[in-house]
């Protein structure tokens, strides 16, 4: 999957062919990838795949999930200069994008230090980039929510509008979905969260609830359905994250981990060349 993603990313940039290949001479070159920012690095697995496909040797000095600083040499690259230049933008884009997400996640995790709960992403990912962006979430220390519609039956408010009898629906779902699949139900108030647990939900999403209401849901769960997992979601930011953590939920999910991440800045510098 990584190989296919990287190939498509490069093809998008190269198009019908790099015009630089038509002029000048090829050479053996060495280059350094330098960090121009502060944050958490991610993207190593994808960059390695890109380099391997283009016969470039790369040696990393940092691993996914490690902190990086301005002027740090992230990696050294060797190979044919034209191949290196052809890959430059794609290579940097992948590192910058993934590292931006990882850095954002790490900042959230820092707020949650001391709390035994999971920080989850969402399906609010860019088209065709879900696997890549969720990989970056893990590099930053977060956990993935579901990857798509096929690994957990999640009943959101829009789904609920099409369901006449939730108890009956849950019975049918248990008979038809895979044995290992969980069912998560989105709830906007305490009463419905309690009802959803009674109907057999495995996970309750407390969506856009006040902290006080979430605490009431937690207390009800602890007394009646200890096996049910509770997730807080809805307009959660780094600034209000701690208040949600204090409610006692098992997980907090936030789309802002991805869609509000700022790319980190890296650059490639040619350090040596020898004509072939």
C-alpha positions as CSV (number, residue, x, y, z in Angstrom):
1,X,0.0,0.0,0.0
2,X,2.8,2.4,0.8
3,X,4.5,1.6,-2.5
4,X,1.4,2.3,-4.5
5,X,0.8,5.6,-2.6
6,X,4.3,6.8,-3.2
7,X,4.3,5.8,-6.8
8,X,1.1,7.8,-7.4
9,X,2.4,10.8,-5.5
10,X,5.5,10.9,-7.7
11,X,3.6,10.4,-10.9
12,X,1.3,13.3,-10.0
13,X,4.4,15.6,-9.9
14,X,6.3,14.1,-12.9
15,X,3.4,14.0,-15.2
16,X,4.5,13.0,-18.7
17,X,8.2,13.4,-17.7
18,X,10.5,15.8,-15.9
19,X,11.7,18.3,-18.4
20,X,15.0,18.7,-16.5
21,X,15.8,15.2,-17.7
22,X,16.1,16.5,-21.3
23,X,18.9,18.9,-20.6
24,X,22.2,18.9,-18.7
25,X,24.3,16.0,-17.5
26,X,23.5,13.4,-14.9
27,X,25.8,13.0,-11.9
28,X,26.3,11.1,-8.7
29,X,25.2,13.4,-5.9
30,X,24.9,13.6,-2.1
31,X,22.3,15.7,-0.3
32,X,21.2,16.5,3.2
33,X,17.6,16.9,4.4
34,X,17.6,19.6,7.0
35,X,14.9,20.6,9.5
36,X,14.0,24.3,9.6
37,X,11.4,23.9,12.3
38,X,10.6,22.5,15.7
39,X,8.4,19.4,16.2
40,X,8.0,15.7,15.9
41,X,9.2,13.8,12.8
42,X,7.1,11.4,10.7
43,X,7.2,10.1,7.2
44,X,10.2,7.8,7.3
45,X,8.5,4.7,6.0
46,X,7.1,6.6,3.0
47,X,10.3,8.4,2.2
48,X,12.3,5.1,2.3
49,X,9.9,3.6,-0.1
50,X,10.2,6.5,-2.5
51,X,14.0,6.4,-2.4
52,X,14.1,2.6,-2.9
53,X,11.9,2.9,-6.0
54,X,14.2,5.5,-7.5
55,X,17.5,3.8,-6.6
56,X,18.5,6.4,-4.0
57,X,20.3,5.5,-0.9
58,X,19.0,7.3,2.2
59,X,20.3,7.1,5.8
60,X,18.0,8.6,8.5
61,X,19.4,10.2,11.6
62,X,15.9,10.3,13.3
63,X,13.0,7.9,13.6
64,X,9.3,8.4,13.4
65,X,8.0,9.9,16.6
66,X,11.3,11.6,17.6
67,X,11.5,15.3,18.3
68,X,13.5,17.4,15.7
69,X,14.9,20.9,15.9
70,X,16.0,23.7,13.6
71,X,19.2,22.8,11.7
72,X,19.0,19.1,12.5
73,X,20.1,16.9,9.7
74,X,17.2,14.5,9.3
75,X,18.7,12.2,6.6
76,X,21.5,12.0,4.0
77,X,20.6,10.9,0.4
78,X,23.0,9.6,-2.3
79,X,22.3,8.6,-5.9
80,X,21.9,10.0,-9.4
81,X,21.3,13.7,-9.3
82,X,18.4,13.7,-11.8
83,X,16.5,11.0,-9.8
84,X,17.2,12.9,-6.6
85,X,15.8,16.2,-8.0
86,X,12.8,14.4,-9.5
87,X,11.9,13.1,-6.1
88,X,12.7,16.2,-4.1
89,X,9.3,17.8,-3.8
90,X,7.4,14.6,-3.3
91,X,9.8,13.5,-0.6
92,X,9.6,16.8,1.3
93,X,5.9,17.0,0.9
94,X,5.4,13.7,2.6
95,X,7.8,14.5,5.4
96,X,6.3,18.0,6.0
97,X,2.7,16.8,6.0
98,X,3.2,13.7,8.2
99,X,5.5,15.6,10.6
100,X,2.9,18.4,10.9
101,X,0.2,16.0,12.0
102,X,2.6,14.1,14.4
103,X,3.6,17.4,16.0
104,X,0.0,18.5,16.5
105,X,-0.9,15.1,18.1
106,X,2.2,15.3,20.4
107,X,1.0,18.7,21.6
108,X,-2.4,17.3,22.5
109,X,-0.8,14.2,24.2
110,X,1.3,16.5,26.3
111,X,-1.9,18.1,27.7
112,X,-3.2,14.6,28.5
113,X,-0.1,13.5,30.4
114,X,-1.1,11.5,33.5
115,X,-4.5,10.6,32.0
116,X,-5.0,6.9,31.0
117,X,-7.2,7.5,28.0
118,X,-6.8,7.3,24.2
119,X,-6.5,10.3,21.9
120,X,-8.3,9.3,18.7
121,X,-8.4,10.7,15.1
122,X,-11.6,10.8,13.0
123,X,-12.6,10.1,9.4
124,X,-12.0,13.8,8.6
125,X,-9.1,13.0,6.3
126,X,-8.2,14.3,2.9
127,X,-9.4,12.0,0.0
128,X,-6.9,9.3,-0.8
129,X,-4.7,10.3,2.2
130,X,-6.5,8.5,5.0
131,X,-3.9,5.7,5.5
132,X,-1.1,8.2,5.3
133,X,-2.6,10.7,7.7
134,X,-3.6,8.1,10.2
135,X,-0.1,6.7,10.1
136,X,1.1,10.2,11.1
137,X,-1.4,10.2,14.0
138,X,0.4,7.1,15.3
139,X,3.8,8.6,14.9
140,X,2.7,11.5,17.1
141,X,1.5,9.1,19.9
142,X,-2.2,9.1,19.1
143,X,-4.5,6.2,18.3
144,X,-6.7,5.5,15.2
145,X,-10.4,5.5,15.4
146,X,-12.0,3.4,12.6
147,X,-10.3,3.4,9.2
148,X,-13.6,3.4,7.4
149,X,-17.2,2.2,7.3
150,X,-16.2,-1.5,7.3
151,X,-14.5,-2.0,10.6
152,X,-17.1,-0.6,13.1
153,X,-20.8,0.0,12.8
154,X,-21.1,3.6,13.9
155,X,-24.6,5.0,14.3
156,X,-24.5,8.8,13.9
157,X,-27.3,11.3,14.2
158,X,-28.0,11.1,10.5
159,X,-28.3,7.3,10.7
160,X,-30.6,7.6,13.7
161,X,-33.0,9.7,11.6
162,X,-33.6,6.6,9.4
163,X,-34.0,4.1,12.2
164,X,-37.6,3.6,13.6
165,X,-36.8,1.2,16.5
166,X,-33.2,1.2,17.8
167,X,-33.7,-2.0,19.9
168,X,-34.9,-3.9,16.8
169,X,-32.2,-2.4,14.7
170,X,-29.5,-3.5,17.2
171,X,-30.9,-7.1,17.2
172,X,-30.7,-7.2,13.4
173,X,-27.2,-5.7,13.4
174,X,-25.9,-8.3,15.8
175,X,-27.2,-11.0,13.5
176,X,-25.6,-9.6,10.4
177,X,-22.4,-7.7,11.1
178,X,-19.1,-9.6,11.7
179,X,-18.8,-11.3,15.1
180,X,-15.7,-9.2,16.0
181,X,-17.3,-5.8,15.1
182,X,-18.3,-3.3,17.7
183,X,-21.3,-0.9,17.5
184,X,-20.9,2.7,18.5
185,X,-23.8,5.1,18.9
186,X,-23.5,8.9,18.8
187,X,-25.5,10.5,21.6
188,X,-26.2,14.2,22.2
189,X,-27.8,14.0,25.6
190,X,-27.7,11.9,28.8
191,X,-31.1,10.2,28.4
192,X,-30.3,8.9,24.9
193,X,-26.8,7.7,26.0
194,X,-28.5,5.7,28.8
195,X,-31.0,4.3,26.3
196,X,-28.3,3.4,23.8
197,X,-26.4,1.4,26.5
198,X,-29.7,-0.4,27.3
199,X,-30.0,-1.3,23.6
200,X,-26.6,-2.9,23.6
201,X,-24.1,-0.4,22.3
202,X,-20.4,-1.3,22.8
203,X,-19.3,2.3,22.6
204,X,-21.1,5.5,23.3
205,X,-19.9,8.8,21.7
206,X,-20.8,11.8,23.8
207,X,-21.1,14.3,21.0
208,X,-21.1,18.0,21.9
209,X,-22.2,17.3,25.4
210,X,-21.3,19.6,28.3
211,X,-18.7,18.3,30.8
212,X,-21.3,17.9,33.4
213,X,-23.5,15.8,31.2
214,X,-20.6,13.6,30.2
215,X,-19.8,13.0,33.9
216,X,-23.4,11.9,34.4
217,X,-23.0,9.4,31.4
218,X,-19.8,8.2,33.0
219,X,-21.5,7.6,36.4
220,X,-24.4,5.7,34.7
221,X,-22.0,3.6,32.8
222,X,-19.9,2.8,35.9
223,X,-23.0,1.7,37.7
224,X,-24.9,-0.2,35.1
225,X,-22.7,-1.1,32.0
226,X,-19.1,-1.3,33.0
227,X,-18.1,-3.0,29.7
228,X,-19.2,0.0,27.6
229,X,-16.6,2.3,26.3
230,X,-17.2,6.1,26.4
231,X,-15.8,8.6,23.8
232,X,-16.0,12.4,24.0
233,X,-16.2,14.2,20.7
234,X,-17.3,17.4,19.1
235,X,-15.4,20.7,18.8
236,X,-12.6,19.5,21.0
237,X,-9.4,21.6,20.8
238,X,-6.1,21.6,22.6
239,X,-7.4,24.5,24.7
240,X,-10.4,22.6,26.1
241,X,-9.0,19.1,26.0
242,X,-8.1,18.8,29.7
243,X,-11.7,19.5,30.8
244,X,-12.9,16.6,28.7
245,X,-10.1,14.3,30.1
246,X,-11.3,15.0,33.6
247,X,-14.8,13.7,32.9
248,X,-13.6,10.0,33.1
249,X,-14.2,9.0,29.5
250,X,-12.1,6.3,27.9
251,X,-11.2,8.2,24.8
252,X,-11.3,11.6,23.2
253,X,-11.6,12.1,19.4
254,X,-10.8,15.2,17.4
255,X,-10.8,15.9,13.7
256,X,-8.5,18.9,14.4
257,X,-5.6,16.6,15.0
258,X,-5.4,16.3,11.2
259,X,-7.3,19.2,9.6
260,X,-5.7,21.9,11.9
261,X,-2.1,20.6,11.7
262,X,0.5,22.9,10.3
263,X,3.2,21.4,8.1
264,X,6.8,21.4,9.4
265,X,9.4,22.9,7.2
266,X,12.2,20.8,5.7
267,X,14.6,21.4,2.8
268,X,17.0,19.4,0.7
269,X,20.5,20.7,0.1
270,X,22.9,19.2,-2.5
271,X,26.3,18.8,-0.8
272,X,28.4,17.0,-3.4
273,X,28.3,15.9,-7.1
274,X,30.5,13.8,-9.4
275,X,29.8,13.6,-13.1
276,X,29.0,10.1,-14.4
